[in-house]
Amino acid sequence: MDLSVVILAAGQGTRMKSALPKVLHKISGRPMIWHIVKEAKKLSDDITVVLYHEAETIRSYLKEHFANLRFHIQDHENFPGTGGALRGIEFEADKVLVLNGDMPLIEAKELKKFLQLDADIVMSVIDLENPHGYGRVIIEDTEVQCIVEQKDCGEEELAITTVNAGVYLFKKEILQKYLPKLSNDNAQKEYYLTDIVALAKKDGYTIKPIFVDEENFKGVNSKLDLAHAEEIMQKRIKERWMREGVTFRLPQTSFVEIDVEFEGECEVESGCALHGKSKIVSSHIKTGSVIEESEIRYSSVGPMARVRPGSVLKDTHIGNFVEVKKSHLRGVKAGHLSYLGDSEIGEGTNIGAGTITCNYDGKKKYKTIIGKNVFVGSDTQLVAPVKIEDEVIIAAGTTVTKDIPKGSLAISRTPLKIVKDFYYKFFGKKLC
């Protein structure tokens, strides 16, 4: 496609009140800028990201996750503003799409509509019920005539509800002609892209509006905006998967990140959180459970269970208050109140309540290997590194500190001592 894309990400984002660059704040598991670049990549391989504030931090992130991006550092000291951001960029294509780095809800299918209009400039506009604070876009005979800032609006112009949405498609020749002519003779002493519209209109170029949905072109400038954008993105993610056959119980109560994948018939109950590149295959995630960067196949998790990164569960059930970390469980039952970290557990094995793998000695982490058809009694501690072979019984309350051979019983208990009538001696009399 004959299209260059520029993403403006140079701003300081002071309204976010955060040390983290605004465009790196996350929406559904990925920074805002990631969502925008991902959609832009569907339109063009010629993408330039304009940076200034925390430029190296943002560039490092993007280079790690995307190939063939170009970066331009804005001369903010001499040419601040959206118009100044484009100075010095060499555009390869005849058309240039200008996006903002704080609009994470934009989708490629919406941006393709800009390319369907024949004009020298295509300008996104939104109809707002309450346009207070926005510049008004004056449209006559299907063309943009001018943009009037609110402070300059008369009574008739204040009644206009059409405002600038901030995304533009320019013919390259327009930018080449008018970027050098921009002036910073304004209250903010900045160079504005909107001034190109007035200059081009004066010279007879065609400027067409494209009406867009406020939801898709929503800018994120504060933590409140971030929360609203998150709600919209979450709705999109879950609606997509429900159309694919996933059942969500009270979907608005669960959180599903953008990289999570489902396969087969899955069910997610209320209050769950699914993070990272997790994959859920024909499984049931019960109320209040958390899955992080893990794979769940033909299994049930929860309620109130946590599967931490690096885990694989297959044909397995883990129940309430069970935590699994960096472990592979195949055909395992762990009903409740256990911690299984850095372990491999074979099919047919039952893990009793209160069982933990003691995988960390304060310096290093070690692995616990449990074979098939092992019965682990309640309140067992498995001190790694340790291997439990197939068909072993471990008695309740046992601390396992060495390997257990196949077919064995492992038992470690302090002998029970009973002192007759001690209760009465302790309290000095019978209470009943």
C-alpha positions as CSV (number, residue, x, y, z in Angstrom):
1,M,0.0,0.0,0.0
2,D,1.3,3.4,-1.0
3,L,1.1,4.9,2.5
4,S,3.5,6.3,5.1
5,V,2.3,6.3,8.8
6,V,3.6,8.7,11.4
7,I,2.8,8.1,15.1
8,L,3.2,11.1,17.3
9,A,4.6,10.0,20.7
10,A,6.8,12.8,21.8
11,G,4.6,14.4,24.5
12,Q,5.4,14.5,28.2
13,G,1.9,13.4,29.3
14,T,2.0,15.4,32.5
15,R,-1.7,14.8,33.2
16,M,-0.9,11.1,33.7
17,K,1.0,12.1,36.8
18,S,3.5,9.3,36.4
19,A,7.2,8.7,35.9
20,L,6.3,6.1,33.2
21,P,6.0,7.6,29.7
22,K,2.3,8.1,28.8
23,V,2.4,5.8,25.8
24,L,3.9,2.9,27.8
25,H,0.9,2.8,30.2
26,K,-0.8,-0.5,29.6
27,I,-4.2,-1.3,28.2
28,S,-5.2,-5.0,28.6
29,G,-1.6,-6.2,29.1
30,R,0.2,-4.1,26.4
31,P,1.4,-0.5,26.3
32,M,-0.8,2.0,24.4
33,I,1.8,2.5,21.7
34,W,1.9,-1.3,21.1
35,H,-1.8,-1.4,20.2
36,I,-1.3,1.5,17.8
37,V,1.7,0.1,16.0
38,K,0.0,-3.3,15.7
39,E,-2.9,-1.7,13.8
40,A,-0.6,0.6,11.8
41,K,1.4,-2.5,10.7
42,K,-1.8,-3.8,9.0
43,L,-1.7,-0.8,6.7
44,S,1.9,-0.1,6.0
45,D,5.5,-1.2,6.6
46,D,6.7,2.4,6.4
47,I,6.0,3.6,10.0
48,T,7.8,6.4,11.7
49,V,7.4,7.0,15.5
50,V,8.1,10.6,16.6
51,L,9.8,10.7,20.1
52,Y,11.1,13.3,22.5
53,H,10.3,12.8,26.2
54,E,11.8,9.5,27.4
55,A,12.7,8.7,23.8
56,E,15.2,6.0,24.5
57,T,12.8,4.1,26.9
58,I,10.0,4.1,24.3
59,R,12.4,3.2,21.4
60,S,13.9,0.3,23.3
61,Y,10.5,-1.2,24.0
62,L,9.3,-0.8,20.4
63,K,12.5,-2.2,18.9
64,E,12.1,-5.3,21.1
65,H,8.6,-6.0,19.9
66,F,8.5,-4.7,16.3
67,A,10.8,-4.9,13.3
68,N,11.5,-2.2,10.7
69,L,10.2,0.8,12.6
70,R,11.8,4.2,12.0
71,F,12.3,6.7,14.7
72,H,12.4,10.5,14.6
73,I,13.5,12.7,17.5
74,Q,11.5,15.9,17.5
75,D,13.5,19.2,17.8
76,H,11.2,20.2,20.7
77,E,13.3,23.1,21.8
78,N,13.0,24.9,18.4
79,F,9.9,23.3,16.9
80,P,7.4,22.2,19.6
81,G,3.9,21.1,18.8
82,T,2.2,18.7,16.4
83,G,3.4,20.6,13.4
84,G,7.0,20.7,14.7
85,A,6.9,16.9,15.3
86,L,6.8,16.2,11.5
87,R,9.6,18.6,10.5
88,G,12.6,16.7,9.1
89,I,10.8,13.4,8.3
90,E,11.3,12.0,4.8
91,F,8.1,10.4,3.7
92,E,8.4,7.5,1.2
93,A,4.8,7.2,0.1
94,D,2.5,9.8,-1.6
95,K,0.0,9.7,1.3
96,V,0.9,10.2,5.0
97,L,-1.4,9.0,7.8
98,V,-0.8,10.9,11.0
99,L,-1.8,9.0,14.2
100,N,-1.4,9.8,17.9
101,G,0.4,7.6,20.3
102,D,-2.3,8.0,23.0
103,M,-5.2,6.5,21.0
104,P,-5.0,2.8,21.8
105,L,-8.5,2.0,20.6
106,I,-8.0,2.8,16.9
107,E,-8.4,-0.2,14.6
108,A,-7.0,-0.7,11.1
109,K,-10.5,-1.2,9.6
110,E,-11.4,2.3,10.7
111,L,-8.2,3.8,9.3
112,K,-8.7,2.2,5.9
113,K,-11.8,4.4,5.4
114,F,-9.5,7.5,5.2
115,L,-7.9,6.0,2.1
116,Q,-11.3,5.7,0.4
117,L,-11.8,9.4,0.2
118,D,-10.3,11.4,-2.7
119,A,-8.9,14.6,-1.2
120,D,-5.7,16.5,-0.5
121,I,-6.4,16.2,3.2
122,V,-8.7,13.9,5.0
123,M,-9.5,15.0,8.5
124,S,-11.2,13.0,11.3
125,V,-14.1,14.7,13.0
126,I,-16.4,13.7,15.8
127,D,-19.9,14.9,16.7
128,L,-20.0,15.4,20.5
129,E,-23.1,16.0,22.6
130,N,-21.0,18.4,24.7
131,P,-18.2,19.9,22.6
132,H,-17.1,22.4,25.2
133,G,-13.3,23.0,25.2
134,Y,-12.8,21.7,21.6
135,G,-12.1,23.6,18.5
136,R,-15.1,23.5,16.1
137,V,-14.8,22.2,12.6
138,I,-16.8,24.2,10.0
139,I,-18.0,22.0,7.2
140,E,-19.8,23.3,4.1
141,D,-20.7,21.3,0.9
142,T,-19.0,18.2,2.3
143,E,-15.6,20.0,2.7
144,V,-13.8,21.4,5.8
145,Q,-13.7,25.2,5.6
146,C,-11.7,25.9,8.7
147,I,-11.2,25.0,12.4
148,V,-12.2,27.6,15.0
149,E,-10.8,27.4,18.5
150,Q,-13.4,27.7,21.2
151,K,-12.1,31.0,22.5
152,D,-12.5,32.5,19.0
153,C,-16.0,31.1,18.4
154,G,-19.1,33.3,18.0
155,E,-22.5,32.3,19.2
156,E,-23.3,30.5,15.9
157,E,-20.0,28.6,15.9
158,L,-20.4,27.6,19.6
159,A,-23.6,25.8,18.6
160,I,-21.6,23.5,16.2
161,T,-21.0,20.1,17.7
162,T,-18.4,18.8,15.2
163,V,-14.9,18.8,16.6
164,N,-11.4,17.7,15.4
165,A,-10.6,14.0,16.3
166,G,-6.8,14.5,15.7
167,V,-6.1,11.9,12.9
168,Y,-5.2,13.1,9.4
169,L,-4.4,11.8,6.0
170,F,-2.2,14.2,4.0
171,K,-0.9,14.0,0.5
172,K,2.9,14.2,0.8
173,E,3.1,17.4,-1.3
174,I,0.8,19.2,1.2
175,L,3.2,18.5,4.1
176,Q,6.3,19.3,2.0
177,K,4.7,22.6,1.0
178,Y,3.2,23.8,4.3
179,L,5.3,22.4,7.1
180,P,8.1,25.0,6.5
181,K,5.4,27.7,6.5
182,L,3.9,27.0,9.9
183,S,4.2,29.8,12.5
184,N,4.3,29.6,16.2
185,D,2.6,33.0,16.6
186,N,0.1,31.7,19.2
187,A,-0.4,31.7,22.9
188,Q,1.5,28.3,23.3
189,K,4.3,29.3,20.9
190,E,3.9,25.9,19.2
191,Y,3.6,24.7,15.6
192,Y,0.2,23.1,14.9
193,L,-0.8,20.6,12.2
194,T,-4.3,22.2,12.3
195,D,-2.8,25.4,10.8
196,I,-2.0,23.4,7.6
197,V,-5.7,23.0,7.1
198,A,-6.2,26.8,7.0
199,L,-3.2,27.3,4.7
200,A,-4.2,24.5,2.3
201,K,-7.8,25.7,2.2
202,K,-6.7,29.3,1.3
203,D,-4.8,27.9,-1.6
204,G,-7.8,25.9,-2.9
205,Y,-6.9,22.3,-1.9
206,T,-9.7,19.9,-1.0
207,I,-10.1,19.0,2.6
208,K,-12.7,16.4,3.4
209,P,-14.0,15.3,6.8
210,I,-14.5,11.8,7.9
211,F,-16.9,11.3,10.8
212,V,-15.5,8.7,13.3
213,D,-16.8,7.0,16.4
214,E,-15.6,8.8,19.6
215,E,-15.0,5.4,21.2
216,N,-12.5,4.3,18.6
217,F,-10.6,7.6,18.5
218,K,-10.5,8.2,22.2
219,G,-7.4,9.9,23.5
220,V,-5.8,8.8,26.8
221,N,-4.4,11.7,28.8
222,S,-5.1,10.8,32.4
223,K,-5.5,7.7,34.6
224,L,-9.2,8.3,34.4
225,D,-9.0,8.1,30.5
226,L,-6.8,5.0,30.9
227,A,-9.5,3.3,33.0
228,H,-12.2,4.2,30.4
229,A,-10.1,2.9,27.6
230,E,-9.4,-0.3,29.5
231,E,-13.2,-0.9,29.9
232,I,-13.7,-0.5,26.1
233,M,-10.8,-2.8,25.2
234,Q,-11.9,-5.5,27.7
235,K,-15.4,-5.4,26.2
236,R,-13.9,-5.9,22.7
237,I,-11.7,-8.8,23.8
238,K,-14.4,-10.7,25.5
239,E,-17.0,-10.1,22.8
240,R,-14.5,-11.4,20.3
241,W,-14.0,-14.7,22.2
242,M,-17.7,-15.1,23.0
243,R,-18.3,-15.0,19.3
244,E,-15.8,-17.8,19.0
245,G,-17.7,-19.9,21.5
246,V,-16.1,-19.1,24.8
247,T,-18.6,-18.8,27.7
248,F,-18.1,-15.9,30.2
249,R,-20.1,-15.8,33.3
250,L,-20.7,-12.1,34.1
251,P,-18.0,-11.1,31.6
252,Q,-17.7,-7.5,32.9
253,T,-16.2,-9.0,36.2
254,S,-13.3,-10.7,34.5
255,F,-10.0,-9.4,33.1
256,V,-8.6,-11.0,29.9
257,E,-5.4,-9.6,28.4
258,I,-4.9,-9.1,24.7
259,D,-2.5,-12.0,24.2
260,V,-4.6,-14.7,25.9
261,E,-5.9,-17.4,23.5
262,F,-8.8,-19.8,23.7
263,E,-9.3,-23.0,21.8
264,G,-12.3,-25.4,21.9
265,E,-15.2,-25.0,24.3
266,C,-14.1,-23.0,27.3
267,E,-15.8,-21.5,30.3
268,V,-14.6,-18.6,32.4
269,E,-16.6,-17.8,35.5
270,S,-16.9,-14.5,37.3
271,G,-14.0,-12.5,38.8
272,C,-11.2,-14.3,36.9
273,A,-8.0,-12.7,35.6
274,L,-6.1,-14.1,32.6
275,H,-2.7,-12.6,31.8
276,G,0.0,-12.7,29.2
277,K,0.3,-15.3,26.5
278,S,-1.8,-17.8,28.3
279,K,-3.6,-20.5,26.3
280,I,-6.8,-22.1,27.5
281,V,-7.9,-25.2,25.6
282,S,-11.3,-26.8,26.4
283,S,-11.0,-25.9,30.0
284,H,-13.1,-24.5,32.9
285,I,-11.7,-21.5,34.8
286,K,-13.8,-21.1,38.0
287,T,-14.7,-18.1,40.0
288,G,-11.8,-15.8,41.3
289,S,-9.0,-17.7,39.6
290,V,-5.8,-16.2,38.1
291,I,-3.9,-17.6,35.1
292,E,-0.5,-16.0,34.3
293,E,1.5,-16.9,31.1
294,S,0.5,-20.5,31.3
295,E,-1.2,-23.3,29.3
296,I,-4.4,-25.0,30.5
297,R,-5.6,-28.0,28.5
298,Y,-8.7,-30.1,29.2
299,S,-8.5,-29.0,32.9
300,S,-10.4,-27.2,35.6
301,V,-8.9,-24.4,37.7
302,G,-10.4,-23.1,40.9
303,P,-12.4,-21.6,42.4
304,M,-9.9,-19.1,43.9
305,A,-6.8,-20.8,42.4
306,R,-3.7,-19.2,40.9
307,V,-1.5,-20.6,38.1
308,R,1.7,-18.6,37.8
309,P,4.0,-18.2,34.8
310,G,5.6,-21.2,33.1
311,S,3.0,-23.7,34.1
312,V,1.3,-26.4,31.9
313,L,-1.8,-28.2,33.2
314,K,-3.3,-31.1,31.2
315,D,-6.2,-33.3,32.2
316,T,-5.8,-31.8,35.7
317,H,-8.0,-30.3,38.4
318,I,-6.7,-27.8,40.9
319,G,-9.1,-26.5,43.4
320,N,-9.6,-23.6,45.8
321,F,-6.5,-21.9,47.1
322,V,-4.1,-24.0,45.1
323,E,-1.1,-22.2,43.6
324,V,1.0,-23.6,40.8
325,K,4.2,-22.0,39.6
326,K,6.5,-23.1,36.7
327,S,5.1,-26.7,36.9
328,H,3.9,-29.3,34.6
329,L,0.9,-31.3,35.8
330,R,-0.6,-34.1,33.8
331,G,-3.7,-35.9,35.0
332,V,-3.3,-34.6,38.6
333,K,-5.8,-33.7,41.3
334,A,-5.0,-31.1,43.9
335,G,-8.2,-30.2,45.5
336,H,-7.3,-27.4,47.9
337,L,-4.8,-25.4,49.9
338,S,-1.5,-26.5,48.2
339,Y,1.6,-24.8,46.7
340,L,3.2,-26.7,43.7
341,G,6.3,-24.8,42.4
342,D,9.0,-25.9,40.1
343,S,7.6,-29.4,39.8
344,E,6.6,-32.2,37.4
345,I,3.7,-34.4,38.5
346,G,2.5,-37.4,36.6
347,E,-1.0,-38.7,35.9
348,G,-3.2,-40.3,38.5
349,T,-1.5,-38.5,41.3
350,N,-3.5,-36.9,44.1
351,I,-2.1,-34.0,46.1
352,G,-3.6,-33.7,49.7
353,A,-4.5,-30.4,51.3
354,G,-1.7,-28.4,52.8
355,T,1.0,-30.0,50.6
356,I,3.8,-27.7,49.5
357,T,7.0,-28.1,47.4
358,C,9.8,-26.4,49.3
359,N,11.6,-25.3,46.1
360,Y,13.7,-22.4,47.4
361,D,16.6,-22.6,49.9
362,G,17.2,-18.9,50.0
363,K,19.8,-18.9,47.2
364,K,18.6,-21.3,44.5
365,K,15.4,-22.9,43.3
366,Y,15.1,-26.7,42.9
367,K,12.8,-29.1,41.2
368,T,10.4,-31.7,42.6
369,I,9.5,-34.6,40.4
370,I,6.5,-36.8,41.3
371,G,5.6,-39.9,39.3
372,K,2.3,-41.5,38.3
373,N,-0.3,-42.7,40.8
374,V,1.3,-41.2,43.8
375,F,-0.9,-40.4,46.8
376,V,0.4,-37.4,48.8
377,G,-1.2,-37.1,52.2
378,S,-2.3,-33.8,53.7
379,D,0.2,-31.4,55.2
380,T,3.2,-32.9,53.4
381,Q,6.4,-30.9,52.7
382,L,8.5,-32.0,49.7
383,V,12.0,-30.5,50.2
384,A,13.5,-30.1,46.7
385,P,15.5,-31.4,45.0
386,V,13.6,-34.6,45.4
387,K,12.1,-37.3,43.2
388,I,9.1,-39.4,44.1
389,E,8.8,-42.4,41.8
390,D,5.5,-44.1,40.6
391,E,2.9,-45.7,43.0
392,V,4.2,-44.2,46.2
393,I,2.1,-43.3,49.3
394,I,3.3,-40.4,51.4
395,A,1.6,-40.3,54.8
396,A,0.0,-37.2,56.1
397,G,2.3,-34.8,57.9
398,T,5.5,-36.2,56.3
399,T,8.5,-34.1,55.5
400,V,10.2,-35.7,52.5
401,T,13.9,-34.9,52.2
402,K,15.2,-37.7,50.0
403,D,14.1,-39.6,46.9
404,I,11.3,-42.2,47.4
405,P,11.5,-45.5,45.4
406,K,8.6,-47.0,43.5
407,G,5.9,-48.7,45.4
408,S,7.0,-47.4,48.8
409,L,5.3,-45.8,51.8
410,A,7.0,-42.6,53.1
411,I,6.2,-41.6,56.6
412,S,7.8,-39.2,59.0
413,R,6.0,-38.3,62.2
414,T,6.8,-37.4,65.8
415,P,5.3,-40.1,68.1
416,L,2.0,-39.0,69.6
417,K,2.2,-38.7,73.4
418,I,-1.0,-38.7,75.5
419,V,-1.0,-37.3,79.1
420,K,-4.1,-38.5,80.9
421,D,-6.1,-35.9,82.8
422,F,-3.7,-33.1,81.9
423,Y,-6.6,-30.8,81.0
424,Y,-7.9,-30.9,84.6
425,K,-4.5,-30.4,86.0
426,F,-3.8,-27.4,83.8
427,F,-7.1,-25.6,84.7
428,G,-7.1,-26.9,88.3
429,K,-10.6,-28.3,88.2
430,K,-13.2,-30.0,86.0
431,L,-15.2,-27.4,84.2
432,C,-18.2,-29.6,83.6
